[in-house]
Amino acid sequence: MSAPLPPRVFDSPALLGAELAREIADGIAEAAGAGRRYVLGCPGGRSPKPVYEALAELTAERRLDLRHVVIAMMDEYVLPDPDAPGGFHDVDHGAHNSCHRFATEEIVAPLNAAAGPGRGIPADAVWFPDPADPEAHERRLVDCGGVDLFLLACGASDGHIAFNPPGTDRHSTCRIVELADTTRVDNMGTFPDFASLDEVPRHGVTVGVETIVAHSRRAVMIVHGAHKREAVRRLTAARGYDPAWPATLVTECADAALYVDRASSALEDAA
């Protein structure tokens, strides 16, 4: 049984993002000096945005070269397709809810603009699980030696992580899953262009719990906002993986940390 993770509390999401971005920037520079890749595991959505924004600022400030950086994304929405290998295909990569679009516009483009011409993340260094062969993503993470730092985010209503719903097996790996309705409701907040729940896809291709735990050399769970207080309560009480709240997998990750803002923690009530 793991020990509970003590939260590190920040006064704002921006301060949380700045602290974690400094760690990532240091790791990128260290990897460059050692002549090796730096693999950053990335979720889409609202939680990691302060980290990505601060990292772009630091990239420009420190004149970081990002040509050795790999962005390992966690998931993508998929749609049933009987003619596709595996029976599913990605949503349109230009769609408002596409994780490919998020990676391109919210992560890679700002970082590459900050790095400058010829110093950005290569197009083939942005990795996604493929619905035609989800396990290939797993194998690629193993072959590259794992993820230097996995940024993690937790669903507000059900503790989903990537697209892993409540009830996910501890030993799950990359695969196609049916999304829980609670997860789909959360995703309407993440992607406000959804007009109704009926527009939210019902399936996704995702990393598994074992993928994150086994392949991350460090993992940091990011939680902010008053709507995430239940998530903080569950994460700080967890002593191991609880399938009822999949984000508790962070308690079993190597060199794990829980970064929260004051609004999501009980300290806000005492302030």
Residue frames as qw, qx, qy, qz and C-alpha x, y, z in Angstrom:
[[0.000, 0.888, 0.459, 0.000, 0.00, 0.00, 0.00],
 [0.414, 0.445, -0.009, 0.794, 1.33, 3.43, -0.97],
 [0.213, -0.447, -0.428, 0.756, 1.52, 6.42, 1.34],
 [0.243, 0.870, 0.423, -0.074, -0.91, 9.28, 0.60],
 [0.503, 0.362, 0.129, 0.775, 0.51, 12.07, -1.56],
 [0.179, -0.664, -0.327, 0.648, 0.80, 15.38, 0.29],
 [0.425, 0.794, 0.345, 0.265, -0.43, 18.16, -1.98],
 [0.392, -0.166, 0.015, 0.904, 1.78, 21.08, -2.87],
 [0.121, 0.822, 0.542, -0.124, -0.54, 24.07, -2.76],
 [0.333, 0.103, 0.213, 0.913, -0.11, 27.14, -4.99],
 [0.133, 0.454, 0.348, -0.809, -1.96, 30.43, -4.75],
 [0.568, 0.574, -0.020, -0.590, -3.03, 30.28, -8.40],
 [0.905, 0.294, 0.294, 0.092, -2.96, 28.02, -11.47],
 [0.459, 0.844, -0.212, 0.178, -0.44, 30.41, -13.03],
 [0.248, -0.737, 0.601, -0.186, 2.01, 29.93, -10.16],
 [0.844, -0.084, 0.526, -0.063, 1.50, 26.17, -10.33],
 [0.797, 0.584, 0.125, 0.096, 2.17, 26.24, -14.06],
 [0.208, 0.887, -0.377, 0.167, 5.28, 28.37, -13.68],
 [0.509, -0.572, 0.631, -0.118, 6.82, 26.04, -11.10],
 [0.851, 0.103, 0.514, 0.030, 6.20, 22.92, -13.15],
 [0.631, 0.770, -0.009, 0.090, 7.35, 24.61, -16.36],
 [0.065, -0.841, 0.531, -0.077, 10.68, 25.44, -14.70],
 [0.679, -0.292, 0.673, -0.019, 11.18, 21.78, -13.87],
 [0.811, 0.457, 0.361, 0.056, 10.36, 20.74, -17.43],
 [0.379, 0.900, -0.204, 0.076, 12.64, 23.41, -18.92],
 [0.330, -0.693, 0.640, -0.035, 15.48, 22.23, -16.67],
 [0.777, -0.017, 0.629, 0.013, 14.89, 18.66, -17.82],
 [0.697, 0.701, 0.144, 0.041, 14.87, 19.68, -21.48],
 [0.151, 0.893, -0.417, 0.080, 18.18, 21.49, -21.06],
 [0.534, -0.492, 0.686, -0.052, 19.71, 18.59, -19.12],
 [0.838, 0.250, 0.484, 0.020, 18.65, 16.07, -21.77],
 [0.546, 0.832, -0.084, 0.054, 20.12, 18.26, -24.51],
 [0.114, -0.810, 0.570, -0.077, 23.42, 18.38, -22.66],
 [0.619, -0.252, 0.742, -0.043, 23.40, 14.59, -22.36],
 [0.204, 0.308, -0.714, -0.595, 22.57, 14.15, -26.05],
 [0.052, 0.247, 0.968, -0.009, 19.30, 12.31, -25.47],
 [0.240, -0.504, -0.533, -0.636, 15.59, 12.82, -26.08],
 [0.150, 0.047, 0.590, -0.792, 13.30, 14.41, -23.53],
 [0.254, -0.357, -0.804, -0.403, 9.86, 12.78, -23.54],
 [0.224, 0.004, 0.396, -0.891, 7.01, 14.79, -22.06],
 [0.041, -0.399, -0.910, -0.101, 3.71, 12.99, -21.46],
 [0.125, 0.038, 0.028, -0.991, 0.88, 15.43, -22.15],
 [0.202, 0.555, 0.792, -0.153, -2.87, 15.52, -21.60],
 [0.042, 0.461, 0.360, 0.810, -5.14, 17.90, -23.44],
 [0.374, -0.720, -0.583, -0.046, -7.78, 20.02, -21.76],
 [0.144, -0.919, -0.027, -0.366, -7.88, 22.86, -19.27],
 [0.760, -0.631, 0.017, 0.156, -5.72, 21.55, -16.42],
 [0.755, -0.158, 0.178, 0.611, -2.29, 21.61, -18.12],
 [0.374, 0.819, 0.220, 0.375, -2.77, 24.90, -20.00],
 [0.260, -0.951, 0.165, -0.007, -0.96, 27.02, -17.36],
 [0.725, -0.378, 0.452, 0.356, 2.02, 24.67, -17.67],
 [0.649, 0.418, 0.437, 0.461, 2.14, 24.87, -21.46],
 [0.138, 0.953, 0.125, 0.239, 1.83, 28.66, -21.42],
 [0.433, -0.845, 0.295, 0.106, 4.61, 29.08, -18.86],
 [0.778, -0.134, 0.473, 0.391, 6.83, 26.60, -20.71],
 [0.533, 0.683, 0.292, 0.404, 6.52, 28.61, -23.92],
 [0.106, -0.981, 0.092, -0.133, 7.60, 31.74, -22.02],
 [0.634, -0.612, 0.430, 0.196, 10.60, 29.93, -20.55],
 [0.795, 0.256, 0.404, 0.374, 11.54, 28.47, -23.93],
 [0.350, 0.849, 0.098, 0.383, 11.86, 31.99, -25.32],
 [0.348, -0.908, 0.209, -0.101, 13.54, 33.36, -22.20],
 [0.670, -0.489, 0.526, 0.187, 16.14, 30.59, -22.01],
 [0.442, 0.617, -0.500, -0.415, 16.44, 30.16, -25.78],
 [0.657, -0.156, 0.732, -0.092, 15.78, 26.44, -25.46],
 [0.350, 0.307, -0.726, -0.507, 16.35, 24.17, -28.45],
 [0.720, -0.011, 0.463, -0.517, 13.45, 21.70, -28.63],
 [0.601, 0.416, -0.563, -0.384, 14.59, 19.47, -31.46],
 [0.275, 0.167, -0.932, 0.166, 15.16, 16.58, -29.05],
 [0.394, 0.024, 0.563, -0.726, 11.76, 16.91, -27.33],
 [0.227, -0.216, -0.880, -0.358, 9.00, 14.33, -27.83],
 [0.478, -0.095, 0.262, -0.833, 5.38, 15.09, -26.94],
 [0.167, -0.112, -0.976, -0.079, 3.63, 11.85, -25.98],
 [0.492, -0.193, -0.025, -0.849, -0.11, 12.53, -25.99],
 [0.326, -0.091, 0.840, -0.423, -2.52, 10.41, -24.00],
 [0.405, 0.411, 0.799, -0.172, -5.67, 9.96, -26.07],
 [0.167, 0.110, -0.401, -0.894, -7.97, 10.93, -28.92],
 [0.655, 0.284, 0.392, -0.580, -11.67, 10.69, -29.65],
 [0.041, -0.124, 0.872, 0.472, -12.56, 7.99, -32.16],
 [0.660, 0.217, 0.071, -0.716, -15.66, 7.12, -34.18],
 [0.731, 0.057, 0.680, -0.020, -16.92, 3.68, -35.22],
 [0.442, 0.626, -0.415, -0.490, -15.87, 2.75, -38.76],
 [0.920, -0.005, 0.380, -0.090, -16.42, -0.84, -39.95],
 [0.779, 0.600, -0.059, 0.173, -14.00, -0.26, -42.83],
 [0.048, 0.840, -0.467, 0.271, -11.11, 0.94, -40.67],
 [0.611, 0.138, -0.718, 0.302, -8.48, -1.34, -39.13],
 [0.155, -0.058, -0.691, 0.704, -9.62, -1.92, -35.57],
 [0.087, -0.629, -0.764, -0.113, -13.13, -0.72, -36.36],
 [0.162, -0.894, -0.264, 0.325, -12.58, 2.95, -35.46],
 [0.533, 0.446, 0.060, 0.717, -10.99, 6.09, -36.88],
 [0.267, -0.268, -0.304, 0.874, -9.90, 9.34, -35.23],
 [0.187, 0.868, 0.382, -0.254, -12.23, 12.31, -35.23],
 [0.500, 0.765, 0.063, 0.403, -11.22, 14.96, -37.76],
 [0.655, -0.184, -0.234, 0.695, -7.88, 16.32, -36.56],
 [0.102, 0.299, 0.056, 0.947, -9.12, 19.85, -37.17],
 [0.442, -0.643, -0.553, -0.293, -12.25, 19.42, -35.04],
 [0.221, -0.757, 0.220, -0.574, -12.64, 21.63, -31.98],
 [0.795, -0.490, 0.264, -0.242, -12.50, 18.59, -29.68],
 [0.898, 0.309, -0.260, 0.175, -9.62, 16.82, -31.41],
 [0.685, -0.649, 0.164, 0.288, -6.64, 16.09, -29.19],
 [0.680, 0.207, 0.292, 0.640, -4.49, 16.30, -32.33],
 [0.131, 0.815, 0.193, 0.531, -5.73, 19.86, -32.84],
 [0.527, -0.850, 0.001, -0.024, -5.06, 20.65, -29.17],
 [0.793, -0.304, 0.210, 0.484, -1.51, 19.31, -29.38],
 [0.532, 0.429, 0.291, 0.670, -0.80, 21.29, -32.55],
 [0.009, 0.785, 0.192, 0.588, -2.35, 24.59, -31.52],
 [0.533, -0.812, -0.006, -0.238, -2.03, 24.66, -27.73],
 [0.798, -0.484, 0.237, 0.269, 1.28, 22.86, -27.15],
 [0.746, 0.074, 0.338, 0.569, 3.53, 22.57, -30.19],
 [0.336, 0.759, 0.249, 0.499, 2.83, 25.83, -32.05],
 [0.270, -0.948, 0.068, -0.152, 3.50, 28.14, -29.06],
 [0.752, -0.495, 0.312, 0.304, 6.61, 26.17, -28.06],
 [0.705, 0.255, 0.366, 0.551, 8.02, 26.16, -31.59],
 [0.168, 0.893, 0.147, 0.391, 7.31, 29.86, -32.03],
 [0.473, -0.864, 0.174, -0.001, 9.17, 30.50, -28.78],
 [0.807, -0.256, 0.363, 0.389, 12.10, 28.28, -29.79],
 [0.126, 0.739, -0.337, -0.569, 12.52, 29.96, -33.17],
 [0.781, 0.501, -0.234, -0.290, 13.02, 28.64, -36.72],
 [0.668, 0.412, -0.611, 0.101, 14.77, 25.30, -37.00],
 [0.075, 0.317, -0.758, 0.565, 14.75, 24.74, -33.22],
 [0.655, -0.170, 0.159, -0.719, 11.25, 23.42, -32.63],
 [0.618, -0.066, 0.757, -0.201, 9.70, 20.04, -31.90],
 [0.091, 0.162, -0.784, -0.592, 9.72, 17.94, -35.10],
 [0.674, -0.007, -0.169, -0.719, 6.35, 16.96, -36.54],
 [0.781, 0.022, -0.613, -0.121, 7.15, 13.26, -36.16],
 [0.295, 0.109, -0.725, 0.612, 7.97, 13.76, -32.47],
 [0.498, -0.103, 0.277, -0.815, 4.32, 14.26, -31.50],
 [0.195, 0.024, -0.976, -0.095, 3.02, 10.80, -30.65],
 [0.641, -0.095, 0.146, -0.748, -0.57, 9.57, -30.30],
 [0.466, 0.031, 0.880, -0.084, -2.14, 6.18, -29.74],
 [0.325, 0.187, -0.580, -0.723, -3.53, 4.94, -33.06],
 [0.756, 0.017, 0.349, -0.553, -6.94, 3.22, -33.08],
 [0.813, 0.386, -0.383, -0.209, -5.66, 0.87, -35.78],
 [0.787, 0.076, -0.508, 0.342, -2.92, -0.40, -33.43],
 [0.402, -0.869, 0.043, -0.284, -3.17, 1.06, -29.91],
 [0.866, -0.422, 0.099, 0.248, -0.43, -1.21, -28.56],
 [0.665, 0.461, 0.006, 0.587, 2.08, 0.39, -30.94],
 [0.113, -0.849, 0.125, -0.501, 1.99, 3.49, -28.72],
 [0.801, -0.572, 0.168, -0.055, 2.81, 1.31, -25.73],
 [0.902, 0.062, 0.116, 0.411, 5.72, -0.30, -27.54],
 [0.403, 0.706, -0.032, 0.582, 7.07, 3.08, -28.65],
 [0.386, -0.833, 0.188, -0.350, 7.11, 4.36, -25.07],
 [0.898, -0.356, 0.218, 0.142, 9.00, 1.24, -24.00],
 [0.800, 0.350, 0.112, 0.474, 11.46, 1.49, -26.88],
 [0.215, 0.789, -0.093, 0.567, 12.30, 5.14, -26.11],
 [0.418, 0.101, -0.631, 0.646, 13.05, 4.36, -22.48],
 [0.238, -0.628, -0.673, 0.310, 9.88, 5.79, -20.97],
 [0.018, 0.863, 0.261, 0.432, 8.48, 9.23, -20.24],
 [0.369, 0.243, -0.414, 0.796, 10.71, 11.72, -18.45],
 [0.148, 0.159, 0.511, -0.832, 7.75, 13.53, -16.93],
 [0.097, -0.454, -0.808, -0.363, 4.10, 12.64, -17.31],
 [0.239, -0.061, 0.198, -0.949, 1.70, 15.53, -16.72],
 [0.130, -0.348, -0.928, -0.039, -1.59, 14.17, -15.41],
 [0.324, -0.147, 0.046, -0.933, -5.06, 15.63, -15.05],
 [0.059, 0.205, 0.933, -0.289, -8.13, 14.33, -13.24],
 [0.228, -0.471, -0.601, -0.605, -11.77, 14.37, -14.29],
 [0.215, -0.317, 0.336, -0.860, -13.86, 16.46, -11.91],
 [0.736, -0.183, 0.038, -0.650, -16.92, 14.23, -11.61],
 [0.987, -0.042, -0.032, -0.154, -15.54, 10.69, -11.88],
 [0.538, -0.645, 0.503, 0.204, -11.75, 10.80, -11.58],
 [0.876, 0.420, 0.180, 0.155, -11.14, 9.68, -15.15],
 [0.299, -0.703, 0.426, 0.484, -7.58, 10.04, -16.39],
 [0.028, 0.155, -0.738, -0.656, -7.02, 10.26, -20.12],
 [0.625, -0.094, -0.328, -0.703, -10.10, 8.32, -21.26],
 [0.344, -0.021, -0.916, 0.204, -9.87, 5.65, -18.56],
 [0.516, -0.512, -0.219, -0.650, -13.33, 5.45, -16.94],
 [0.515, -0.421, 0.571, -0.482, -14.20, 4.39, -13.41],
 [0.938, 0.004, 0.288, -0.191, -13.71, 0.66, -13.10],
 [0.595, 0.676, -0.435, -0.005, -10.56, 0.58, -15.23],
 [0.957, -0.192, -0.101, 0.191, -8.29, -2.35, -14.46],
 [0.417, -0.815, 0.286, 0.284, -4.95, -1.51, -12.86],
 [0.567, -0.245, 0.628, 0.473, -3.09, -3.42, -15.57],
 [0.564, 0.741, 0.361, -0.052, -4.80, -1.77, -18.54],
 [0.439, -0.253, 0.383, 0.772, -2.65, -0.59, -21.43],
 [0.202, 0.323, -0.272, -0.884, -3.29, 1.38, -24.64],
 [0.169, 0.329, 0.921, 0.118, -6.67, 0.46, -26.11],
 [0.251, -0.335, -0.356, -0.835, -10.02, 1.72, -27.37],
 [0.040, -0.262, -0.797, 0.543, -12.56, 2.37, -24.61],
 [0.148, -0.699, -0.570, -0.405, -16.21, 3.34, -24.33],
 [0.090, 0.314, -0.306, 0.894, -16.41, 6.69, -22.54],
 [0.143, -0.475, -0.766, 0.408, -18.42, 6.94, -19.35],
 [0.023, 0.812, 0.445, 0.377, -21.28, 9.43, -19.53],
 [0.440, -0.839, -0.099, 0.304, -19.75, 11.26, -16.56],
 [0.529, -0.263, 0.357, 0.724, -16.56, 11.68, -18.56],
 [0.264, 0.490, 0.558, 0.616, -18.53, 12.91, -21.57],
 [0.193, -0.918, -0.341, -0.058, -20.28, 15.50, -19.39],
 [0.512, -0.657, 0.128, 0.538, -16.90, 16.69, -18.09],
 [0.498, 0.047, 0.493, 0.712, -15.69, 16.94, -21.67],
 [0.133, 0.814, 0.472, 0.312, -18.48, 19.39, -22.48],
 [0.315, -0.923, -0.012, 0.221, -16.74, 21.80, -20.10],
 [0.580, -0.359, 0.434, 0.589, -13.37, 21.08, -21.65],
 [0.194, 0.112, 0.612, 0.759, -14.71, 21.65, -25.17],
 [0.230, 0.452, 0.467, -0.724, -17.49, 24.27, -24.84],
 [0.327, 0.271, -0.461, -0.779, -18.31, 24.13, -28.57],
 [0.107, -0.228, -0.964, -0.080, -20.27, 20.95, -27.90],
 [0.382, -0.280, -0.145, -0.869, -23.93, 22.02, -28.11],
 [0.830, -0.294, 0.072, -0.468, -25.24, 18.91, -26.36],
 [0.577, -0.411, 0.705, -0.043, -24.11, 15.65, -24.83],
 [0.860, 0.369, 0.347, -0.062, -25.22, 13.85, -28.00],
 [0.507, 0.826, -0.242, 0.048, -22.37, 15.56, -29.87],
 [0.287, -0.694, 0.656, -0.074, -19.68, 14.16, -27.55],
 [0.619, 0.295, -0.705, -0.179, -18.13, 10.99, -29.03],
 [0.863, -0.390, 0.079, -0.313, -18.75, 7.77, -27.14],
 [0.956, -0.049, 0.021, 0.287, -15.33, 6.17, -27.71],
 [0.036, 0.926, -0.376, -0.026, -11.70, 7.08, -27.40],
 [0.870, 0.190, -0.326, 0.318, -8.27, 5.55, -27.89],
 [0.354, -0.867, 0.206, -0.283, -6.23, 6.00, -24.75],
 [0.289, 0.408, -0.782, 0.372, -3.19, 5.08, -22.72],
 [0.725, -0.430, -0.523, -0.127, -3.99, 2.75, -19.83],
 [0.571, -0.801, 0.131, -0.123, -3.31, 2.87, -16.12],
 [0.872, -0.237, 0.235, 0.359, -0.35, 0.53, -16.49],
 [0.575, 0.619, 0.118, 0.523, 0.97, 2.66, -19.36],
 [0.080, -0.889, 0.117, -0.436, 1.31, 5.68, -17.10],
 [0.715, -0.653, 0.240, -0.063, 2.52, 3.88, -13.99],
 [0.912, -0.062, 0.255, 0.315, 5.05, 1.66, -15.76],
 [0.651, 0.449, 0.205, 0.576, 6.52, 4.12, -18.23],
 [0.021, -0.930, 0.001, -0.366, 6.80, 7.40, -16.29],
 [0.610, 0.107, -0.459, 0.637, 10.02, 8.29, -14.52],
 [0.023, -0.194, -0.442, 0.875, 8.19, 11.16, -12.84],
 [0.104, -0.570, -0.704, -0.411, 4.48, 12.01, -12.72],
 [0.013, -0.135, -0.356, 0.924, 2.78, 15.19, -11.55],
 [0.003, -0.638, -0.761, -0.120, -0.97, 15.43, -11.11],
 [0.044, 0.089, 0.007, 0.995, -2.30, 18.96, -11.77],
 [0.150, -0.638, -0.755, -0.021, -5.55, 19.98, -10.09],
 [0.095, -0.115, -0.180, 0.972, -7.00, 23.49, -9.95],
 [0.362, -0.281, -0.364, -0.811, -10.35, 25.19, -9.60],
 [0.455, -0.177, 0.538, -0.688, -13.07, 24.96, -6.95],
 [0.860, 0.135, -0.127, -0.476, -14.90, 22.36, -9.05],
 [0.702, 0.305, -0.634, 0.111, -11.99, 19.96, -8.41],
 [0.344, -0.564, 0.537, -0.524, -12.25, 19.88, -4.59],
 [0.936, -0.107, 0.215, -0.256, -13.63, 16.35, -4.58],
 [0.826, 0.448, -0.281, 0.194, -10.72, 15.29, -6.78],
 [0.147, 0.631, -0.561, 0.515, -8.23, 16.74, -4.30],
 [0.666, -0.402, 0.407, -0.479, -10.02, 15.07, -1.41],
 [0.989, 0.085, 0.067, -0.105, -9.90, 11.66, -3.08],
 [0.690, 0.557, -0.347, 0.307, -6.32, 12.02, -4.31],
 [0.024, -0.632, 0.559, -0.537, -4.94, 13.07, -0.93],
 [0.746, -0.307, 0.409, -0.426, -6.75, 10.22, 0.82],
 [0.922, 0.289, -0.218, -0.138, -5.68, 7.50, -1.63],
 [0.517, -0.605, 0.603, 0.054, -3.14, 4.90, -0.53],
 [0.382, -0.086, 0.840, 0.375, -2.98, 3.10, -3.84],
 [0.203, -0.019, -0.586, -0.784, -4.90, 2.68, -7.05],
 [0.382, 0.333, 0.689, -0.518, -8.67, 2.81, -6.62],
 [0.189, 0.231, 0.757, 0.581, -10.55, 1.83, -9.80],
 [0.023, 0.790, 0.602, -0.114, -13.53, 3.88, -8.64],
 [0.023, 0.972, -0.052, -0.227, -11.35, 6.99, -9.14],
 [0.897, 0.298, 0.041, 0.323, -8.73, 6.14, -11.79],
 [0.235, 0.853, -0.243, 0.398, -6.62, 9.28, -11.21],
 [0.676, -0.664, 0.306, -0.096, -5.45, 7.66, -7.96],
 [0.926, 0.248, -0.037, 0.283, -2.95, 5.81, -10.16],
 [0.234, 0.824, -0.301, 0.418, -0.60, 8.72, -9.41],
 [0.621, -0.660, 0.358, -0.223, 0.01, 7.22, -5.96],
 [0.922, -0.091, 0.344, 0.155, 1.75, 4.28, -7.64],
 [0.617, 0.744, -0.073, 0.246, 3.90, 6.28, -10.06],
 [0.725, -0.102, -0.152, 0.664, 7.64, 6.77, -9.56],
 [0.280, -0.118, -0.079, 0.949, 8.62, 10.16, -8.15],
 [0.057, -0.659, -0.649, -0.377, 5.00, 11.29, -8.02],
 [0.097, -0.157, -0.317, 0.930, 3.66, 14.67, -6.92],
 [0.023, 0.724, 0.682, 0.096, 0.30, 16.36, -6.53],
 [0.168, -0.036, -0.007, 0.985, 0.17, 20.06, -7.45],
 [0.040, -0.714, -0.695, -0.074, -3.05, 21.87, -6.54],
 [0.063, 0.459, -0.015, 0.886, -4.18, 25.46, -6.34],
 [0.080, 0.000, 0.619, -0.782, -5.73, 27.04, -3.27],
 [0.581, 0.040, -0.068, -0.810, -9.21, 27.10, -4.78],
 [0.764, 0.040, -0.582, -0.275, -9.25, 23.32, -5.19],
 [0.466, 0.036, -0.764, 0.445, -7.96, 22.63, -1.70],
 [0.443, -0.700, -0.558, 0.058, -9.66, 22.88, 1.67],
 [0.436, -0.256, -0.182, 0.843, -7.24, 25.69, 2.55],
 [0.016, -0.385, -0.346, -0.855, -9.46, 28.04, 0.54],
 [0.477, -0.670, -0.517, -0.239, -12.18, 27.66, 3.18],
 [0.623, -0.555, -0.285, 0.472, -9.79, 28.68, 5.93],
 [0.420, 0.169, 0.104, 0.885, -8.42, 31.69, 4.08]]
